Amino acid sequence: MMNMTEEYNRLIGKRVKMQRISAKVSQTDLAKELGVTQTHLSNIENGRAGLTIPNLINIEGEKEADNSSDITLENVMELARLLKKARA
């Protein structure tokens, strides 16, 4: 049985992966933008590692610097609202 943190990591990772794929961005390219390894990004997308606040800031920073990124803090905040709803 998963605890709440593991469940959040899984759901957030799934959302990151869906957004990355819909934006047609490779794992390698997104990992470089975030300043993490491709393996770590894979672990995030598969729920084995959490997405840290610095990584969220990097995602948002890339959006401001380069409008080609579709993964924004707004996307993550939307996910947080959905997760809250799911817990209710």
Secondary structure, 3 states (H helix, E strand, C coil): CCCHHHHHHHHHHHHHHHHHHHCCCCHHHHHHHHCCCHHHHHHHHCCCCCCCHHHHHHHHHHHHHCCCCCCCHHHHHHHHHHHHHHHC
